[in-house]
Amino acid sequence: MEYRVHRKTGDRISVIGLGSSYIFETQETEAIRAMTYAHEQGVNYMDFATAGPQTFRYAGQAFASIRNEMFYQVHFGANYETGEYGWTTDLDTIKHQIDWQLKELRTDYIDYGFIHCLDTSADWKAYQANGVLDYLLEMKKNGTVRHIGLSSHTPALVREVLDSAGTSLLDQLMFSINPSYDCQYGEYARGSASERMELYRRCEAAGIGISVMKPFSGGQLLNEETSPFGKALTRYQCIQYALDKPGVLTVLPGVRNQEDVRDLLGFFDASAEERDYSVISALTPKDAAGVCVYCNHCQPCPAGLNIGLINKYYDLAVIGDTMAADHYEKLEKKASDCISCGHCDRRCPFHAAQSQRMKTIAAYFEK
């Protein structure tokens, strides 16, 4: 397992976590076996925006004895009182649901308590007016919730929350990231490619971690007939794509059973070629063409530069991330070490003029 450390909370989080969309459909014994196996393999983060209430009971049984080794992402607004998933901003309903979820999970605390699934300004206003945000903040104050997050599919809404409440409110963002949505294809492909990348960078600069939902675009990317790229991508290509985005800490694919978990964890044994998602470059939107997406497809650099990382630190420094500038200064090879051989220019599937960009970056950090 690989881990990333949350800049705000210090939590060491597995880069692959558990999404819970489907596991409620699984027979209890198998569901618990899958969760237990995931933990044994190093998975330590689970989201609970599940489609069915059984998931909470399954997780409660699977993780009760090792609760302090798992991070739970629980949603203030997910409603299961009908026996199926529902969405609400009604305060009394949310209070009742959180009490019930804690009981089912056999825990007395929530690692990441989430403002659940806001996509419009009206949602955000209702969440505040109904007292739900105050309730969540109260839960954090008394220690029941340790950190606060937001789930959304809409960059404009996330930006509104960050602008109005400040970046200090949020520790975590759950956002839908995959090649389809970022290239403006699919139901949740909201915001332009540049707007979405700007959001990822802003989160990284503010130390807000991103947990990724819908990494396979609801399975559409895994099927040649439904993929907008004209061919199926693999799970490993989609996972690598998400992990390459700024701010991303963990990817949360939905699982049904132990075999699904085992298949996902094969990512760590996959070769660079198996993870390579450059096929998507054929459908890159105009506002993303020529932009570095940190995929490192240009590697190896003849001069030994980590081109993706240099680009990432530059992009973050430009928007005010002082830590990014410090990280850049600690690189063994910097943009000024570029020999302008053009190797990266020829290899970049997104047509970024990297050798010229190295000059720009070198001048920026040397001024």
DRENDO-1510 file (C-alpha; in Angstrom, 1 decimal, always signed):
<recs>
REC; n; res; u; v; w
REC; 1; MET; +0.0; +0.0; +0.0 .
REC; 2; GLU; +1.1; +3.6; -0.6 .
REC; 3; TYR; +0.1; +6.4; +1.7 .
REC; 4; ARG; -0.2; +10.2; +1.5 .
REC; 5; VAL; +0.0; +12.5; +4.5 .
REC; 6; HIS; -2.8; +15.1; +4.8 .
REC; 7; ARG; -1.2; +18.5; +5.1 .
REC; 8; LYS; -3.9; +19.9; +7.5 .
REC; 9; THR; -4.7; +16.9; +9.7 .
REC; 10; GLY; -1.5; +14.9; +9.6 .
REC; 11; ASP; -3.4; +11.7; +8.8 .
REC; 12; ARG; -1.6; +9.1; +6.8 .
REC; 13; ILE; -4.2; +7.9; +4.3 .
REC; 14; SER; -4.0; +5.0; +1.9 .
REC; 15; VAL; -4.1; +6.2; -1.8 .
REC; 16; ILE; -6.8; +3.6; -2.5 .
REC; 17; GLY; -9.7; +3.6; -0.1 .
REC; 18; LEU; -13.2; +2.0; -0.1 .
REC; 19; GLY; -16.2; +3.4; -1.8 .
REC; 20; SER; -19.5; +2.0; -0.5 .
REC; 21; SER; -21.9; +2.5; -3.4 .
REC; 22; TYR; -22.5; -1.2; -4.1 .
REC; 23; ILE; -21.4; -3.3; -1.1 .
REC; 24; PHE; -24.8; -3.1; +0.6 .
REC; 25; GLU; -26.0; -5.5; -2.2 .
REC; 26; THR; -23.5; -8.2; -1.1 .
REC; 27; GLN; -24.3; -11.0; +1.4 .
REC; 28; GLU; -23.2; -9.9; +4.8 .
REC; 29; THR; -20.4; -12.5; +5.3 .
REC; 30; GLU; -18.8; -11.7; +2.0 .
REC; 31; ALA; -19.1; -8.0; +2.6 .
REC; 32; ILE; -17.3; -8.3; +5.9 .
REC; 33; ARG; -14.7; -10.5; +4.4 .
REC; 34; ALA; -14.0; -7.9; +1.7 .
REC; 35; MET; -13.7; -5.1; +4.2 .
REC; 36; THR; -11.4; -7.1; +6.5 .
REC; 37; TYR; -9.2; -8.1; +3.6 .
REC; 38; ALA; -8.9; -4.5; +2.5 .
REC; 39; HIS; -7.7; -3.5; +5.9 .
REC; 40; GLU; -5.3; -6.4; +6.0 .
REC; 41; GLN; -3.8; -5.1; +2.7 .
REC; 42; GLY; -3.3; -1.6; +4.1 .
REC; 43; VAL; -6.5; +0.2; +3.1 .
REC; 44; ASN; -7.4; +2.6; +6.0 .
REC; 45; TYR; -10.0; +5.0; +4.5 .
REC; 46; MET; -13.7; +4.4; +3.8 .
REC; 47; ASP; -16.5; +6.6; +2.6 .
REC; 48; PHE; -20.1; +6.1; +3.7 .
REC; 49; ALA; -22.2; +7.8; +1.1 .
REC; 50; THR; -23.6; +4.4; +0.4 .
REC; 51; ALA; -26.7; +3.4; -1.5 .
REC; 52; GLY; -28.0; +1.1; +1.2 .
REC; 53; PRO; -28.1; +1.2; +5.0 .
REC; 54; GLN; -26.7; -2.4; +5.4 .
REC; 55; THR; -23.2; -1.0; +4.7 .
REC; 56; PHE; -23.0; +0.6; +8.2 .
REC; 57; ARG; -23.7; -2.6; +9.9 .
REC; 58; TYR; -21.2; -4.5; +7.8 .
REC; 59; ALA; -18.5; -1.9; +8.5 .
REC; 60; GLY; -19.3; -1.9; +12.2 .
REC; 61; GLN; -18.7; -5.6; +12.4 .
REC; 62; ALA; -15.6; -5.6; +10.1 .
REC; 63; PHE; -13.8; -2.8; +11.8 .
REC; 64; ALA; -15.0; -2.6; +15.4 .
REC; 65; SER; -11.8; -4.1; +16.8 .
REC; 66; ILE; -9.5; -1.9; +14.7 .
REC; 67; ARG; -11.6; +1.2; +14.6 .
REC; 68; ASN; -8.6; +3.5; +15.5 .
REC; 69; GLU; -6.8; +2.2; +12.4 .
REC; 70; MET; -9.5; +3.3; +10.0 .
REC; 71; PHE; -10.6; +6.7; +8.8 .
REC; 72; TYR; -14.4; +7.1; +8.3 .
REC; 73; GLN; -15.9; +9.7; +6.0 .
REC; 74; VAL; -19.5; +10.2; +7.1 .
REC; 75; HIS; -22.1; +12.5; +5.4 .
REC; 76; PHE; -24.3; +14.9; +7.3 .
REC; 77; GLY; -27.2; +14.9; +4.8 .
REC; 78; ALA; -27.3; +11.3; +3.6 .
REC; 79; ASN; -30.7; +9.8; +4.8 .
REC; 80; TYR; -31.5; +6.1; +5.1 .
REC; 81; GLU; -34.7; +6.3; +7.1 .
REC; 82; THR; -36.7; +4.8; +4.2 .
REC; 83; GLY; -34.3; +1.8; +3.8 .
REC; 84; GLU; -32.7; +3.4; +0.7 .
REC; 85; TYR; -30.4; +6.3; +0.2 .
REC; 86; GLY; -31.9; +9.8; +0.3 .
REC; 87; TRP; -30.7; +13.4; +0.6 .
REC; 88; THR; -31.8; +16.0; +3.1 .
REC; 89; THR; -31.0; +19.3; +4.7 .
REC; 90; ASP; -33.6; +18.9; +7.5 .
REC; 91; LEU; -31.7; +19.2; +10.8 .
REC; 92; ASP; -33.8; +16.8; +12.9 .
REC; 93; THR; -33.5; +14.1; +10.3 .
REC; 94; ILE; -29.8; +14.6; +10.0 .
REC; 95; LYS; -29.4; +14.4; +13.8 .
REC; 96; HIS; -31.3; +11.2; +14.0 .
REC; 97; GLN; -29.4; +9.7; +11.0 .
REC; 98; ILE; -26.0; +10.5; +12.5 .
REC; 99; ASP; -27.0; +8.9; +15.8 .
REC; 100; TRP; -28.1; +5.8; +14.0 .
REC; 101; GLN; -25.0; +5.7; +11.8 .
REC; 102; LEU; -22.7; +5.9; +14.8 .
REC; 103; LYS; -24.6; +3.1; +16.5 .
REC; 104; GLU; -24.4; +0.9; +13.4 .
REC; 105; LEU; -20.7; +1.7; +12.9 .
REC; 106; ARG; -20.0; +0.9; +16.6 .
REC; 107; THR; -18.1; +4.1; +17.1 .
REC; 108; ASP; -18.4; +7.3; +19.1 .
REC; 109; TYR; -16.5; +9.5; +16.7 .
REC; 110; ILE; -16.3; +10.4; +13.0 .
REC; 111; ASP; -12.9; +11.2; +11.4 .
REC; 112; TYR; -14.2; +13.3; +8.5 .
REC; 113; GLY; -17.7; +14.7; +8.9 .
REC; 114; PHE; -19.0; +15.9; +5.5 .
REC; 115; ILE; -21.3; +18.6; +4.3 .
REC; 116; HIS; -23.1; +16.3; +2.0 .
REC; 117; CYS; -23.5; +16.6; -1.8 .
REC; 118; LEU; -24.0; +20.4; -2.4 .
REC; 119; ASP; -24.1; +21.4; -6.0 .
REC; 120; THR; -26.0; +24.7; -6.1 .
REC; 121; SER; -25.9; +28.0; -4.1 .
REC; 122; ALA; -29.4; +27.1; -2.9 .
REC; 123; ASP; -28.1; +23.9; -1.4 .
REC; 124; TRP; -25.4; +25.8; +0.5 .
REC; 125; LYS; -27.8; +28.4; +1.7 .
REC; 126; ALA; -30.3; +25.8; +2.9 .
REC; 127; TYR; -27.5; +23.9; +4.7 .
REC; 128; GLN; -26.6; +27.0; +6.7 .
REC; 129; ALA; -30.2; +28.3; +7.2 .
REC; 130; ASN; -31.4; +25.0; +8.5 .
REC; 131; GLY; -28.7; +24.9; +11.2 .
REC; 132; VAL; -27.0; +21.8; +9.8 .
REC; 133; LEU; -23.6; +23.5; +9.4 .
REC; 134; ASP; -23.8; +24.8; +12.9 .
REC; 135; TYR; -24.7; +21.3; +14.1 .
REC; 136; LEU; -21.6; +19.9; +12.3 .
REC; 137; LEU; -19.4; +22.6; +13.8 .
REC; 138; GLU; -20.8; +21.8; +17.2 .
REC; 139; MET; -20.0; +18.1; +16.7 .
REC; 140; LYS; -16.5; +19.1; +15.8 .
REC; 141; LYS; -16.2; +21.3; +18.9 .
REC; 142; ASN; -17.2; +18.5; +21.2 .
REC; 143; GLY; -14.9; +16.0; +19.5 .
REC; 144; THR; -17.4; +13.7; +17.8 .
REC; 145; VAL; -16.3; +15.0; +14.4 .
REC; 146; ARG; -12.5; +15.5; +14.0 .
REC; 147; HIS; -12.4; +17.1; +10.6 .
REC; 148; ILE; -14.9; +18.7; +8.2 .
REC; 149; GLY; -15.3; +18.0; +4.6 .
REC; 150; LEU; -17.6; +18.8; +1.6 .
REC; 151; SER; -18.8; +16.6; -1.2 .
REC; 152; SER; -19.8; +18.1; -4.5 .
REC; 153; HIS; -19.7; +17.6; -8.3 .
REC; 154; THR; -19.6; +21.3; -9.1 .
REC; 155; PRO; -16.4; +23.5; -9.1 .
REC; 156; ALA; -18.4; +26.7; -8.9 .
REC; 157; LEU; -20.1; +25.6; -5.7 .
REC; 158; VAL; -16.9; +24.5; -4.0 .
REC; 159; ARG; -15.4; +27.8; -4.9 .
REC; 160; GLU; -18.4; +29.6; -3.4 .
REC; 161; VAL; -18.0; +27.7; -0.1 .
REC; 162; LEU; -14.3; +28.4; +0.0 .
REC; 163; ASP; -14.8; +32.1; -0.8 .
REC; 164; SER; -17.7; +32.6; +1.7 .
REC; 165; ALA; -16.5; +30.4; +4.6 .
REC; 166; GLY; -12.8; +30.5; +4.1 .
REC; 167; THR; -10.4; +27.7; +3.4 .
REC; 168; SER; -10.1; +27.1; +7.2 .
REC; 169; LEU; -13.6; +25.5; +7.3 .
REC; 170; LEU; -12.8; +22.5; +5.1 .
REC; 171; ASP; -10.1; +19.9; +5.7 .
REC; 172; GLN; -11.3; +17.6; +2.9 .
REC; 173; LEU; -13.2; +17.7; -0.4 .
REC; 174; MET; -14.9; +14.7; -2.0 .
REC; 175; PHE; -15.0; +15.4; -5.7 .
REC; 176; SER; -15.7; +13.4; -8.9 .
REC; 177; ILE; -12.4; +13.2; -10.8 .
REC; 178; ASN; -11.9; +11.1; -13.9 .
REC; 179; PRO; -10.7; +11.6; -17.5 .
REC; 180; SER; -14.3; +11.8; -18.8 .
REC; 181; TYR; -15.5; +14.6; -16.5 .
REC; 182; ASP; -12.3; +16.6; -16.7 .
REC; 183; CYS; -12.5; +16.4; -20.5 .
REC; 184; GLN; -16.1; +17.6; -20.3 .
REC; 185; TYR; -17.9; +14.4; -21.1 .
REC; 186; GLY; -20.6; +12.9; -18.9 .
REC; 187; GLU; -23.4; +13.7; -16.5 .
REC; 188; TYR; -21.2; +15.2; -13.8 .
REC; 189; ALA; -18.7; +16.9; -16.2 .
REC; 190; ARG; -19.4; +20.3; -14.6 .
REC; 191; GLY; -17.0; +23.2; -15.1 .
REC; 192; SER; -14.4; +23.6; -17.8 .
REC; 193; ALA; -11.2; +21.6; -17.8 .
REC; 194; SER; -9.2; +24.7; -16.6 .
REC; 195; GLU; -11.8; +25.5; -13.9 .
REC; 196; ARG; -11.6; +21.9; -12.6 .
REC; 197; MET; -7.8; +22.0; -12.5 .
REC; 198; GLU; -7.8; +25.4; -10.8 .
REC; 199; LEU; -9.9; +23.8; -8.1 .
REC; 200; TYR; -7.5; +20.9; -7.6 .
REC; 201; ARG; -4.6; +23.4; -7.3 .
REC; 202; ARG; -6.5; +25.6; -4.9 .
REC; 203; CYS; -7.2; +22.6; -2.6 .
REC; 204; GLU; -3.5; +21.6; -2.6 .
REC; 205; ALA; -2.4; +25.1; -1.9 .
REC; 206; ALA; -4.8; +25.4; +1.0 .
REC; 207; GLY; -3.9; +21.9; +2.4 .
REC; 208; ILE; -7.4; +20.6; +1.7 .
REC; 209; GLY; -7.2; +16.9; +0.8 .
REC; 210; ILE; -9.3; +15.5; -2.0 .
REC; 211; SER; -10.9; +12.1; -1.8 .
REC; 212; VAL; -12.0; +11.0; -5.3 .
REC; 213; MET; -15.5; +9.6; -6.1 .
REC; 214; LYS; -16.6; +8.2; -9.4 .
REC; 215; PRO; -13.1; +7.5; -10.7 .
REC; 216; PHE; -14.5; +5.3; -13.4 .
REC; 217; SER; -17.4; +7.6; -14.4 .
REC; 218; GLY; -19.9; +5.1; -13.0 .
REC; 219; GLY; -18.2; +2.3; -15.1 .
REC; 220; GLN; -18.6; +4.1; -18.4 .
REC; 221; LEU; -14.9; +4.5; -18.9 .
REC; 222; LEU; -14.4; +0.8; -18.5 .
REC; 223; ASN; -16.6; +0.0; -21.5 .
REC; 224; GLU; -15.6; +0.7; -25.1 .
REC; 225; GLU; -19.2; +1.3; -26.1 .
REC; 226; THR; -19.7; +4.0; -23.4 .
REC; 227; SER; -16.2; +5.5; -23.1 .
REC; 228; PRO; -16.0; +9.0; -24.8 .
REC; 229; PHE; -12.5; +8.1; -25.9 .
REC; 230; GLY; -13.6; +5.4; -28.2 .
REC; 231; LYS; -11.9; +2.6; -26.2 .
REC; 232; ALA; -12.2; +1.3; -22.7 .
REC; 233; LEU; -9.8; +2.5; -20.1 .
REC; 234; THR; -8.6; +0.2; -17.3 .
REC; 235; ARG; -9.2; +0.7; -13.6 .
REC; 236; TYR; -5.5; +1.3; -13.2 .
REC; 237; GLN; -5.4; +4.1; -15.8 .
REC; 238; CYS; -8.3; +5.8; -14.1 .
REC; 239; ILE; -6.7; +5.5; -10.6 .
REC; 240; GLN; -3.4; +6.8; -11.8 .
REC; 241; TYR; -5.2; +9.7; -13.6 .
REC; 242; ALA; -6.9; +10.7; -10.3 .
REC; 243; LEU; -3.8; +10.3; -8.2 .
REC; 244; ASP; -1.8; +12.6; -10.5 .
REC; 245; LYS; -4.2; +15.5; -9.8 .
REC; 246; PRO; -3.0; +18.2; -7.2 .
REC; 247; GLY; -4.5; +17.8; -3.8 .
REC; 248; VAL; -5.7; +14.2; -4.2 .
REC; 249; LEU; -5.0; +11.9; -1.3 .
REC; 250; THR; -7.1; +8.9; -1.9 .
REC; 251; VAL; -9.3; +7.3; -4.7 .
REC; 252; LEU; -12.5; +5.6; -3.5 .
REC; 253; PRO; -13.7; +3.0; -6.1 .
REC; 254; GLY; -16.9; +1.2; -5.1 .
REC; 255; VAL; -16.4; -2.5; -4.3 .
REC; 256; ARG; -18.8; -5.4; -4.0 .
REC; 257; ASN; -16.6; -8.2; -2.7 .
REC; 258; GLN; -13.1; -9.4; -1.9 .
REC; 259; GLU; -12.3; -10.1; -5.6 .
REC; 260; ASP; -13.1; -6.4; -6.4 .
REC; 261; VAL; -10.7; -5.3; -3.6 .
REC; 262; ARG; -8.0; -7.7; -4.8 .
REC; 263; ASP; -8.4; -6.4; -8.4 .
REC; 264; LEU; -8.1; -2.8; -7.3 .
REC; 265; LEU; -5.0; -3.5; -5.3 .
REC; 266; GLY; -3.3; -5.0; -8.4 .
REC; 267; PHE; -2.7; -1.3; -9.2 .
REC; 268; PHE; +0.5; -1.4; -7.1 .
REC; 269; ASP; +1.9; -4.2; -9.1 .
REC; 270; ALA; +1.0; -2.7; -12.5 .
REC; 271; SER; +3.7; -1.3; -14.8 .
REC; 272; ALA; +3.9; +2.3; -15.9 .
REC; 273; GLU; +2.6; +1.2; -19.3 .
REC; 274; GLU; -0.5; -0.3; -17.6 .
REC; 275; ARG; -1.2; +2.9; -15.7 .
REC; 276; ASP; -0.5; +5.2; -18.7 .
REC; 277; TYR; -3.7; +7.1; -19.6 .
REC; 278; SER; -2.3; +9.2; -22.5 .
REC; 279; VAL; -4.9; +7.8; -24.9 .
REC; 280; ILE; -7.2; +10.5; -23.5 .
REC; 281; SER; -5.1; +13.2; -25.2 .
REC; 282; ALA; -7.0; +12.7; -28.4 .
REC; 283; LEU; -10.1; +14.3; -26.8 .
REC; 284; THR; -8.4; +17.0; -24.7 .
REC; 285; PRO; -10.6; +20.1; -24.5 .
REC; 286; LYS; -9.3; +23.2; -26.1 .
REC; 287; ASP; -8.8; +25.0; -22.8 .
REC; 288; ALA; -6.6; +22.1; -21.6 .
REC; 289; ALA; -4.5; +21.5; -24.7 .
REC; 290; GLY; -0.9; +22.5; -24.1 .
REC; 291; VAL; -1.3; +22.3; -20.3 .
REC; 292; CYS; +0.8; +20.0; -18.2 .
REC; 293; VAL; -1.4; +17.5; -16.3 .
REC; 294; TYR; +1.6; +16.0; -14.4 .
REC; 295; CYS; +1.2; +12.6; -16.0 .
REC; 296; ASN; +5.0; +12.2; -16.4 .
REC; 297; HIS; +4.5; +10.6; -19.8 .
REC; 298; CYS; +7.5; +12.7; -20.8 .
REC; 299; GLN; +9.8; +10.7; -18.5 .
REC; 300; PRO; +12.7; +9.9; -18.4 .
REC; 301; CYS; +14.2; +13.3; -18.9 .
REC; 302; PRO; +17.7; +13.1; -20.4 .
REC; 303; ALA; +18.8; +15.8; -17.9 .
REC; 304; GLY; +17.2; +14.0; -14.9 .
REC; 305; LEU; +14.4; +16.6; -14.3 .
REC; 306; ASN; +11.1; +15.5; -12.7 .
REC; 307; ILE; +9.1; +17.6; -15.2 .
REC; 308; GLY; +5.7; +16.8; -13.8 .
REC; 309; LEU; +6.7; +17.8; -10.3 .
REC; 310; ILE; +8.5; +21.0; -11.4 .
REC; 311; ASN; +5.3; +22.0; -13.3 .
REC; 312; LYS; +3.1; +21.2; -10.3 .
REC; 313; TYR; +5.2; +23.2; -7.8 .
REC; 314; TYR; +5.3; +26.1; -10.2 .
REC; 315; ASP; +1.5; +26.1; -10.8 .
REC; 316; LEU; +0.9; +26.0; -7.0 .
REC; 317; ALA; +3.5; +28.7; -6.3 .
REC; 318; VAL; +1.8; +31.0; -8.8 .
REC; 319; ILE; -1.4; +30.8; -6.9 .
REC; 320; GLY; +0.3; +31.6; -3.6 .
REC; 321; ASP; +1.3; +28.2; -2.1 .
REC; 322; THR; +4.5; +29.1; -0.2 .
REC; 323; MET; +5.2; +25.5; +0.6 .
REC; 324; ALA; +5.3; +24.7; -3.1 .
REC; 325; ALA; +8.1; +27.2; -3.6 .
REC; 326; ASP; +10.0; +25.6; -0.7 .
REC; 327; HIS; +9.5; +22.1; -2.2 .
REC; 328; TYR; +10.8; +23.4; -5.5 .
REC; 329; GLU; +13.9; +24.8; -3.9 .
REC; 330; LYS; +14.7; +21.4; -2.4 .
REC; 331; LEU; +14.6; +19.6; -5.8 .
REC; 332; GLU; +17.9; +18.1; -6.8 .
REC; 333; LYS; +17.3; +19.2; -10.4 .
REC; 334; LYS; +15.5; +22.4; -11.2 .
REC; 335; ALA; +14.0; +24.0; -14.3 .
REC; 336; SER; +17.3; +25.8; -14.9 .
REC; 337; ASP; +19.0; +22.5; -15.4 .
REC; 338; CYS; +16.9; +21.9; -18.6 .
REC; 339; ILE; +19.1; +21.4; -21.7 .
REC; 340; SER; +16.3; +22.1; -24.2 .
REC; 341; CYS; +16.7; +18.9; -26.0 .
REC; 342; GLY; +13.0; +18.7; -26.8 .
REC; 343; HIS; +12.6; +15.1; -25.6 .
REC; 344; CYS; +9.7; +16.1; -23.4 .
REC; 345; ASP; +8.0; +18.3; -26.1 .
REC; 346; ARG; +8.0; +15.3; -28.4 .
REC; 347; ARG; +6.6; +12.9; -25.8 .
REC; 348; CYS; +3.9; +15.1; -24.2 .
REC; 349; PRO; +0.5; +13.6; -25.2 .
REC; 350; PHE; -1.1; +16.9; -24.3 .
REC; 351; HIS; +1.2; +19.0; -26.5 .
REC; 352; ALA; +2.6; +21.1; -23.7 .
REC; 353; ALA; +5.7; +23.0; -24.8 .
REC; 354; GLN; +7.7; +21.8; -21.8 .
REC; 355; SER; +11.2; +23.0; -22.8 .
REC; 356; GLN; +9.9; +26.6; -23.2 .
REC; 357; ARG; +7.9; +26.2; -19.9 .
REC; 358; MET; +11.1; +25.2; -18.1 .
REC; 359; LYS; +12.6; +28.6; -19.1 .
REC; 360; THR; +9.5; +30.3; -17.7 .
REC; 361; ILE; +9.6; +28.4; -14.5 .
REC; 362; ALA; +13.3; +28.9; -14.0 .
REC; 363; ALA; +12.9; +32.7; -14.5 .
REC; 364; TYR; +10.0; +32.7; -12.0 .
REC; 365; PHE; +11.8; +31.0; -9.2 .
REC; 366; GLU; +15.1; +32.9; -9.8 .
REC; 367; LYS; +13.6; +36.4; -9.6 .
</recs>
